[in-house]
Amino acid sequence: MFKLLSSGLLAGLISGCLVFVLHLTLLQPLITQAEIFEEMSNSKSSENVAQDDKQNSSKPDTHHVHDGSEWSPHDGTERSLYTLMAHIITAIAYSLLLIAGFAIYGRNVSLLKGLLWGGAGFLSFSFLPGLGLPAELPGATRADLMDRQLWWLTTAFLSIVGFSLIAFGKANLLRFSGVIALALPHIYGAPGADSAMSGPSSPELAAKFVMLSLFVSAIMWIAISSMSVFIYMRTNVYRGFFSFLGR
């Protein structure tokens, strides 16, 4: 157990730092542009509300209340630290899931097999959920948060089940059931999928953000799978490596 946890933590830490660098380089400039568009849109809305208030000055002001109570990290170092922490925690969680899968598999895992497992992880947690709920820029129109989270979790779970049945199912019926599991969430449909690209940002900017987000996620899964295979198999061969750590 200690070996699994240590392998997952190390693989996730390295992969999370790599993804953080990619986020700052590729995604953060797009997020900054979207926030500028969002601020401009909010300013125009405030001006329209102010004009309406002047025209209806005799009526109570019930149009717009903004108390600024919604918390967000400050730009600069604080925001970067929170982003780094989020990527590391996410990468560690995925690494632990992947290494747990290796342990349940119970056989030696080559780099090619590890990358295939990582590809299944990318499809299950990023690409397939992203078909219904693509990555969103600030200010994008969103469906209810609980509905989106439930659909994402259901899609990820059914995708894992589907790929497992396809890869390890002995009977054709099991493999066919895996295909059905992959398709079910998309047959049902994601909440608010028709408004995923709407918002103050341009459709081109939103589409670019979606594509780059998938690219960064793919790199993350390549890093996670390759690092997990290397660390996991190395600790299997050199068991004495963890002996001084109290295993």
N, C-alpha and C positions, 0 to 999 in steps of 0.2 A: 504493500500500500504506500509506504513512504517513497519507494522508487517511482511509482506512478505519479504521485503528487509532485515530487521533485522534478521529474521529467517534464510534466505539464507546465509547471511554473517557469522553468528555464526556457522552454520552447516558446511559451506565450510572452515572456518578457522580451526576448529578442525580436520576435515577430511584431509585437505591439510597438516597439520603438521604431522598427522599419516602417510600419504603416503610418505612424505619427509623422515621419519625415515626408512621406508621400502626401499625406493630408495637407500639411503646410504648403507643399509645393504645388499641388494640383487642385485641391478642393477649396482651400481657404480663400484664394483670390475670387473664386466664383461666389462663395458665401458672402464675402465683403461686398461684391457688386450687388447681390440680391438684397442685402440689408440697406444699401443706399436707395435702391428702388422702393423698398418697403417704407423707408422714412419719407421719401418723396410722396408716396401714395397716402401715407398717414397725414402728412402736412396738408395735402389737397383736401382730404376728408375733413380735417379740422377747420380749414378755411370755409368750406361749404357749410359746415355746421354753424360757424360764427355768423355767416351771412344770413342763414335761416333764423338764428337767434335775434339778429337785429330786426328782421322783418316781423318777427313775432315776439317782440320785447314785452308785450303785455301778458304773455303766457309764461307759466313756470318753465324753468330750464330743465328739461328731462331728456335732452337729445344725447349728450355725450358726457360721460364721466370716465376719467382715466386717473386712477389714484397712484399709478406707478409702482404698485405693490408687487408686481411679478418680478421674481428674482432672476438675474442672469449674471454670469461672471463678467468682470471688467475686461475690456480689451487689453491685449498685451500679455504679460507674463502669467497672470492669473488664468486667463482664458486658455493659454497654451498648456498650462499644467493640468487643468481639468480635461482638456482634450487628450493629453498624453495618458492620464490615468484611465480615461474611458477606453482608449484603444488597448492599453495593456490588460485591463480587466477582461475585455471582450476576447482578446487573443488567448489569454490564459484559460478562459472558460471553454473556448473551442478546442484548445490543445488538450485539455483534460478529457473532453468528450472523445477526441480522436484516439488518444492513448488508451483510454478505457476500452474503446472498440478494438484496438490492437490486442489488448489483454484478453478480451472475450474471444477474439479470433483464435488465439492460442498458438499461432505459428509465427515463424520468422517473416518479417515484412521487409521486402526489398524497397529500394527507392521508387521504382516504378509503381509497385502496389501502393505505396504510401501516397504517391501523387494521385493515383486513381481514387483512393479514399478521400484525399483532399478535394479532388474534383467533385465527388459526390457531396461533400460538405458545402462547397461553393454553390452548387446547384440547389441544395436543400435550404440553406440559410440566406442566400443572397439572390441568386438569379431567379428561381421559381417564385419566391415571395415578391421579388421585384417586378414580376410581370403584372401583378395586381396592385402592388403598393410600391411604386418606384421611389427612389430617394428624392426628398423634397427640399427645395430651397426655402429660406425664411420668407414668410408671407404667403406661402402657397395655401390654397384652399384645401382643408382637410375634413375628412369625416370624423365621427366621434372616436376619441382616443381608445376607449375600451373595445369598440368594434374592430378597429384596426389592429390592436394588439392581439385580440382573440383570433382574428383571421390569420395573422402572421404566425402565431404559435401553432395553429391547426395546420397550416400549410407546411411549416418546417417539420412538424411531427409526422404528417402523412408522407412527406417526401422521404424522410429517413426510413420509414416503414416500407415505402414503395421500392426504394433502391435496395434495401436489404432483401426483400422478397425476390426481386429480379436477379440479384447477384448470387444469393445463397439458396433460393428455392429449388428443390429437386424436381418438382412436378410443374408441368406447363400451366396448370391452374393457379399455382402460387405465383408464378411469374406474371400471369395475366392479372391477378389480383393486385400485384405491385403496380402495374400500369394504371389500373383503375384508381389506386390510392394516390398516384401522382396527379391524375386528372381531376379528382373530385373537388378540390378547393377552387379550381379555375372554372369548373362547370357551375359551381355555386356563385362565384363572382366575388370580387373584393369590394368592401364598402368604400364608396366615394371614388371608385376607379375612373369614372368619367370626368372628374374634376382634378385629377392628379397633376396636370400641367398648368392649371389656372393659377393666377396670382399676378402681382405687380411686375414680376420679372418677365423678360421676353421668353417665348417658347424655345428659341434657340439656346438661350442660357440654361433653361431648365433641362433641355435634352442633353446638352453637353455635360451638365452636372450628373445626370443619371448615368451616362456612359462612363465618365471618369470614376464615379463611385463604384460601378461594377468592376472597372479595371483595378482600382485599389483593392477591392475585396478579393479579386482573383489573385493578386500578388500576395495578399495576406494569407490566403489558403495555400498557395505554393510554399510560402515561407513556413507556415505552421506544419504542413505535412512533411516537408523535407527535414526540418529541424526535429520534429517529433520522431521520425524514423531514425535519424542519426542518433539522437539521445537515447531513445528507447532501446534500440538494438545494441548500442554500446554498453548500456547498463546491464543488458541481459548477458553479454559476453564477459564483461569485466565486472562481475558482481562484487569484487572486493573494493570497487571504487566508492561504494556507499558504506562500507563497513565502519570506517572511522567516524561516520556521521550518526552511528547508533542504530543502524538497521539490524 
